[in-house]
Each structure stands twice: as structure tokens, then as C-alpha cells.
Amino acid sequence: MNGRASKRKGNTFERECVNQAKIEGFEAKRAYASNGLSLGYTEEVDVLIDGIPIQCKRRKKIARWLKPPVGAEAVLVREDHGETYLIQPYKAWLASRGDTISDSK
């Protein structure tokens, strides 16, 4: 995939993430030119969802071990002596945050 097609794929994914968040009732916006500086964050931030700066990454294939298996809602990963990260389906994350939207209305 050439650079232009890769950029288009990334931009499309960012818009999908923002649109899904908006459908679920969240305030969401995409950084102009995928540059978080336009939102007041670092360059690596692509979108702002419910006040949370997020970088979006889309790949042809992601490692199977990163995906939550059947029966699990999320995966926790950490490199040795590093930070722990939670990986879960995006819609599940939005649903878990949806309670905060309902509470604030």
C-alpha cells in the first residue's frame, strides 16, 4: 500500500471511531490533519472522545493474542517493567462509559 492509500485508510478509521462515539452519545472530534496539536495535545493524538485523547491505529491484521478470547471482555498486556494496558472491543468501552453520560444528563 502506498503512502497516500495508507493515509486515506487511517483517516477513514479515525472518522469511523468519531462517528461511532457520536452515535453512542459522546462528544467526539477528530484532530485536524490527524495532528493532536490542533486539539491542544501532542501530535500523536488523532481523536478526542469524551475528553480522552486517543491515537487510532488500523492494521491489516493484528496479533491474535491481543484480541480478547471468547468468554473474556478484555486483555491486559504489559512489557517487563512497563505499564499495563487494557485492550477491549471499542463498542464495549463506549458502553462502559455510557453510564457516565446517563449520570451526567
C-alpha positions in Angstrom: 0.0 0.0 0.0 1.5 3.4 -1.0 1.6 6.3 1.4 -1.5 8.0 0.1 -3.6 4.9 0.4 -2.3 4.3 3.9 -3.1 7.9 4.9 -6.6 7.6 3.5 -7.1 4.3 5.4 -6.1 5.9 8.6 -8.2 9.0 8.1 -11.2 6.8 7.3 -10.7 4.8 10.5 -10.4 8.0 12.6 -13.7 9.2 11.2 -15.3 5.8 11.9 -14.2 6.0 15.5 -15.5 9.5 16.0 -18.8 8.8 14.2 -19.4 5.6 16.4 -18.8 7.6 19.5 -21.2 10.3 18.4 -23.9 7.7 17.6 -23.4 6.4 21.2 -24.0 10.0 22.5 -20.4 11.0 23.2 -18.8 14.3 22.3 -16.1 13.4 19.8 -13.9 15.1 17.3 -11.0 14.3 15.0 -7.8 16.3 15.1 -7.2 18.4 12.0 -4.8 16.6 9.7 -4.5 13.8 12.4 -2.3 16.2 14.4 -3.2 16.4 18.0 -1.6 19.8 18.3 -4.8 21.2 16.7 -6.7 19.9 19.8 -4.1 21.1 22.3 -2.4 17.7 22.7 0.7 16.0 21.3 1.0 15.3 17.6 0.3 11.6 18.2 -3.3 12.2 19.3 -5.8 11.5 16.5 -9.2 11.9 18.1 -10.8 13.2 21.3 -13.6 11.1 22.7 -15.4 12.1 25.8 -12.4 14.3 26.7 -10.0 11.4 26.3 -7.1 11.9 23.8 -6.8 8.7 21.7 -4.5 7.6 18.9 -6.1 5.4 16.3 -4.2 2.6 14.6 -5.6 0.3 11.9 -3.7 -2.7 10.6 -4.5 -5.3 8.0 -4.1 -7.9 10.8 -3.4 -7.6 14.5 -1.8 -10.3 16.6 -4.4 -12.9 17.8 -3.1 -12.7 21.4 -4.2 -9.1 21.5 -7.8 -9.9 20.9 -9.9 -10.9 23.9 -10.8 -14.6 23.7 -14.3 -16.0 23.9 -15.6 -15.5 27.4 -13.3 -12.6 28.2 -14.2 -9.0 27.9 -10.6 -7.6 27.7 -6.9 -8.4 27.6 -4.3 -6.9 29.9 -0.8 -6.6 28.5 2.5 -5.4 29.8 6.1 -5.5 28.8 8.5 -6.4 31.5 9.0 -3.5 33.9 6.4 -1.5 31.9 2.9 0.0 32.1 -0.1 -2.3 31.9 -2.6 -1.7 29.1 -6.2 -2.8 28.7 -7.4 -4.0 25.3 -11.1 -4.4 24.8 -13.6 -4.0 21.9 -14.3 -0.4 21.2 -18.1 -0.8 21.4 -17.7 -2.4 24.8 -15.5 0.5 26.0 -18.1 3.0 24.8 -20.9 1.0 26.5 -18.9 1.0 29.8 -18.5 4.8 29.6 -22.2 5.2 28.6 -23.1 5.1 32.3 -21.2 8.3 32.9 -23.2 10.0 30.1 -26.5 8.9 31.6 -25.5 10.0 35.0 -24.5 13.5 33.8 -27.8 14.2 32.0 
